[in-house]
Amino acid sequence: MCAKLSSLLNTPTEVEAKPFREPVFLLGLMRSGTTLLMNTLSEHPQLLKVGFELNKVWTEIGGAPCSLNCELRTAGDLKQEYANNMTAYFQSYIEDSKSFKRHLARWSAKRYYGSGGIFYDWEQVHPMNKSPHLSNKVSYVNAMFPKSKFVTLVRSLEGQVASMKMHFMSYQKDGDWTFYLPKEQGSCWTNYQGEVPKEIPKDRLFPGNFELLAEAWLRLNKLMLTQLQEVSKAQRLVLTYEQLVENQSDSLSRIFDFLELDSKHQGKVQQICQKKRKVQNTTTSGNPLEKWKKYLTQEEQNILESFRERNKEQIAEIEQLLAQL
């Protein structure tokens, strides 16, 4: 009876199984070029940009705080329900992305930004998620998706700090936001709009303590690169922001080789790699490798120079990790 009714309603008793290809995660601290990289890579027919950063999604269903506060998560924090939730989310997003509405949205975004994809190879597509707030959760994400791949960008201390300063200052001016860096070594920034709770120490706030920007750069890059060492070599690729900007073609070629996508799209790969792109930034303008000198005062540059000297051993560790990865 059930089979007849199912046939009559054209509703199969067993829904067709569809493969779920491993996700690609773009990592890097805020203001490290991950948006540029995401929009560029998403032009490939197998790399579907899933949302923007999914901070709310990771926070609400993925067990990984990424919104107003950004806390450390490791493999030991993973619960099966979170893995189920995020897998279902990626699968649903892929299916929804096949709709005409999503197709039109991608076309509109490409016209506006000059990059990004419209048409996709749906049988072989990989969901691609870029979120700086996953940079202190590498082992957590790897435990959730043990076959995923990580493409990571690291930007120079001066370049990232200058861009973060301008980014935070614009949010403070436009929305009265203040940014708190907890002392806990695995924590990223916590955001407060309006009045900051009285119990929060003022010396841990920006605007205010400029050196916190450098402290966050050191803490989070070291943590991210250390956790990436636990990921198999076949799953990780680390580049510097400066490499991506100075030689986009070679950097993109390395990334596509690493991702091992279908060779039938090689023509598209060559087109993406050879395309001349303007490196855009949401808060600053000018030469992306030199503009930090314009956006940091002499006093701030002196603070960074002093910070480098006091933390030269830890900075050398980051440089060593970069060389190893």
C-alpha positions in Angstrom: 0.0 0.0 0.0 2.8 2.4 1.0 4.7 1.6 -2.2 1.6 2.2 -4.4 0.9 5.5 -2.6 4.5 6.6 -3.0 4.4 5.8 -6.7 1.1 7.6 -7.1 2.5 10.7 -5.5 5.8 10.4 -7.3 7.6 10.4 -4.0 10.3 7.7 -3.7 10.6 5.9 -0.4 14.4 6.3 -0.6 15.8 9.7 -1.6 18.6 9.5 -4.1 22.0 9.5 -2.4 24.4 12.3 -3.6 28.1 12.4 -3.0 29.6 15.0 -0.7 33.0 16.2 -1.8 35.4 17.3 0.8 35.3 21.0 1.7 38.1 23.5 1.0 38.8 25.9 3.8 40.6 29.2 3.3 42.4 30.3 6.5 44.3 33.4 7.5 43.9 36.1 10.1 41.5 39.0 9.3 43.0 41.4 6.7 45.3 38.7 5.2 43.9 38.5 1.7 41.4 35.7 2.2 38.5 37.5 0.6 40.6 38.3 -2.5 41.6 34.6 -2.7 38.1 33.3 -2.1 36.6 35.5 -4.9 39.3 34.4 -7.3 39.2 30.7 -6.6 35.4 30.6 -6.8 35.7 31.3 -10.5 36.7 27.6 -10.9 33.7 25.4 -11.7 34.5 23.0 -8.9 34.9 25.6 -6.1 31.6 26.9 -4.8 31.9 29.8 -2.4 29.6 28.9 0.5 28.2 32.2 2.0 30.8 34.8 3.0 32.3 33.6 6.3 29.5 31.6 7.9 30.4 33.0 11.3 26.8 32.8 12.6 26.4 29.3 11.2 29.6 28.0 12.8 28.6 29.6 16.1 25.0 28.4 16.2 25.2 24.9 14.7 28.9 24.1 14.4 30.0 24.3 18.0 32.6 26.9 17.0 32.2 30.5 18.4 33.0 32.8 15.5 30.7 35.8 16.0 31.0 38.4 18.8 33.6 36.3 20.5 36.0 33.9 18.9 37.3 31.1 21.1 39.8 28.3 20.6 38.4 24.9 19.6 40.4 21.7 19.2 39.6 18.2 18.1 38.7 17.3 21.6 35.8 19.8 21.5 34.1 18.2 18.6 30.8 16.4 19.0 29.1 14.3 16.4 26.1 16.6 16.2 28.2 19.5 15.1 29.8 17.5 12.3 26.3 16.3 11.2 25.0 19.9 11.3 27.8 21.3 9.2 27.8 18.5 6.7 24.0 18.9 6.3 24.5 22.7 5.9 27.1 22.3 3.1 25.0 19.8 1.3 21.9 22.0 1.5 23.8 25.0 0.3 25.1 23.1 -2.7 21.5 22.0 -3.6 20.1 25.5 -3.1 22.9 27.0 -5.2 21.6 25.2 -8.2 18.4 27.3 -8.2 17.8 30.2 -10.6 17.7 32.6 -7.7 21.2 31.7 -6.6 22.4 31.7 -10.2 21.1 35.3 -10.6 22.8 36.3 -7.3 26.2 35.0 -8.5 25.8 36.8 -11.8 25.1 40.0 -9.9 28.0 39.6 -7.6 30.4 38.9 -10.5 29.3 42.1 -12.2 29.8 44.1 -9.0 33.1 42.6 -7.8 34.6 41.6 -11.1 35.3 38.1 -9.8 33.6 35.0 -8.6 31.9 32.1 -10.5 28.4 31.7 -12.1 28.4 28.2 -13.6 29.5 25.1 -11.7 30.3 21.5 -12.3 27.7 20.3 -9.8 28.7 16.6 -10.0 32.2 17.5 -8.8 31.8 20.7 -6.8 33.6 21.3 -3.5 32.1 23.7 -0.9 34.6 26.4 -0.1 34.5 28.3 3.2 36.6 31.3 4.1 36.6 32.4 7.7 39.4 34.1 9.6 37.7 33.0 12.8 38.5 29.4 12.0 42.2 30.2 12.3 42.2 29.2 15.9 40.1 26.1 15.2 42.2 24.2 12.6 42.4 20.9 14.5 38.7 21.2 15.3 37.7 21.6 11.6 40.2 18.9 10.5 38.6 16.5 13.0 35.1 17.4 11.6 36.2 17.0 8.0 39.3 14.7 8.0 39.7 14.8 4.2 39.2 18.5 3.8 41.9 20.8 2.4 43.3 24.0 3.9 44.7 26.9 1.9 46.3 29.4 4.3 47.6 32.9 3.9 50.0 34.7 6.3 50.5 38.4 6.0 53.5 40.4 7.3 53.2 41.9 10.8 53.3 45.5 9.6 50.8 44.9 6.7 48.3 43.0 8.7 48.4 45.3 11.7 48.0 48.4 9.6 45.0 47.0 7.8 43.5 45.7 11.1 43.9 49.2 12.6 42.0 50.8 9.7 39.4 48.1 9.8 38.7 48.4 13.5 38.8 52.2 13.4 36.1 52.2 10.7 33.9 50.0 12.7 34.5 52.1 15.8 33.6 55.3 13.9 30.5 53.9 12.1 29.1 51.6 14.7 30.7 52.4 18.1 32.5 49.1 18.2 35.3 48.3 20.7 37.5 45.2 20.4 38.8 43.2 23.3 41.7 40.7 23.2 41.5 38.3 26.1 44.7 37.1 27.7 43.9 33.5 27.0 46.4 32.3 24.4 43.9 30.6 22.2 41.4 33.5 22.0 40.8 35.9 19.2 39.0 39.3 19.4 35.7 39.8 21.3 33.5 42.6 19.9 31.4 45.1 21.9 29.0 47.6 20.4 28.3 50.6 22.6 29.3 50.4 26.3 32.0 47.9 27.3 31.4 45.9 30.5 33.2 47.5 33.4 35.0 44.2 34.3 36.8 44.3 31.0 40.4 45.6 31.6 40.9 48.8 29.6 44.5 47.9 28.7 43.1 44.9 26.6 41.0 47.2 24.4 41.4 48.6 20.9 41.0 51.5 20.1 43.4 52.2 23.0 46.2 49.8 23.2 47.8 49.6 19.7 50.2 46.9 20.6 47.3 44.4 21.0 47.1 44.3 17.2 50.7 42.9 17.1 50.0 40.6 20.0 47.1 39.1 18.2 49.1 38.7 15.0 51.8 36.8 16.9 49.4 34.6 19.0 47.0 33.6 16.2 49.5 33.0 13.4 51.6 30.8 15.7 48.6 28.9 16.9 47.3 28.4 13.3 50.6 27.3 11.9 51.3 24.9 14.8 47.9 23.3 14.4 48.4 23.0 10.7 51.5 20.8 11.4 49.0 18.2 12.7 47.3 18.1 9.3 48.7 15.8 6.6 50.9 17.4 4.0 48.4 16.4 1.3 45.8 18.5 3.0 47.6 21.8 3.6 49.2 24.6 1.5 50.5 27.8 3.1 51.4 31.0 1.2 52.2 34.5 2.2 49.9 37.4 1.3 53.0 39.0 -0.3 53.5 36.0 -2.6 49.9 36.2 -3.7 50.1 39.9 -4.4 53.5 39.9 -6.1 53.0 36.9 -8.2 49.3 36.0 -8.5 49.7 33.7 -11.5 52.3 31.4 -9.9 50.6 31.5 -6.5 47.2 30.5 -8.0 48.8 27.8 -10.1 50.3 26.3 -6.9 46.9 26.4 -5.3 45.1 24.7 -8.2 47.8 22.0 -8.4 47.4 21.4 -4.7 43.6 21.0 -4.9 43.9 18.4 -7.7 40.8 19.4 -9.5 39.5 17.7 -12.7 41.8 18.2 -15.7 38.9 18.9 -18.0 38.8 22.4 -16.4 42.4 23.2 -17.1 41.5 25.8 -19.6 39.6 27.7 -16.9 42.5 27.3 -14.5 44.8 29.0 -17.0 42.3 31.8 -17.6 42.0 32.4 -13.9 45.8 32.4 -13.4 46.5 34.7 -16.3 43.8 37.3 -15.5 45.1 40.7 -14.5 43.5 41.6 -11.2 43.5 44.7 -9.1 44.1 43.9 -5.5 41.2 45.6 -3.7 40.9 46.3 0.0 37.8 47.2 1.8 39.3 49.9 4.1 42.5 51.1 2.5 43.9 51.9 -0.9 47.3 52.0 -2.6 50.1 49.6 -3.0 49.1 46.6 -0.8 52.8 45.9 0.1 53.8 49.4 1.0 50.6 51.2 2.2 51.2 50.2 5.9 53.8 53.0 6.0 51.0 55.4 5.2 48.5 54.1 7.6 50.8 53.7 10.6 52.1 56.8 12.5 55.8 57.0 13.3 55.0 56.2 16.9 53.1 53.1 15.9 55.9 52.0 13.6 58.3 52.4 16.6 56.0 50.3 18.7 56.0 47.5 16.1 59.8 47.7 15.9 60.1 47.4 19.6 57.6 44.5 19.6 59.6 42.7 17.0 62.8 43.1 19.1 61.1 41.8 22.3 59.5 38.9 20.5 62.1 38.0 18.0 62.4 34.4 19.1 58.6 33.8 18.7 58.6 35.6 15.4 61.5 33.4 14.3 59.4 30.4 15.3 56.6 31.6 12.9 59.1 32.1 10.1 60.4 28.5 10.8 56.9 27.1 10.7 56.2 28.9 7.4 59.4 27.3 6.0 58.4 23.8 7.2 54.8 24.1 5.9 
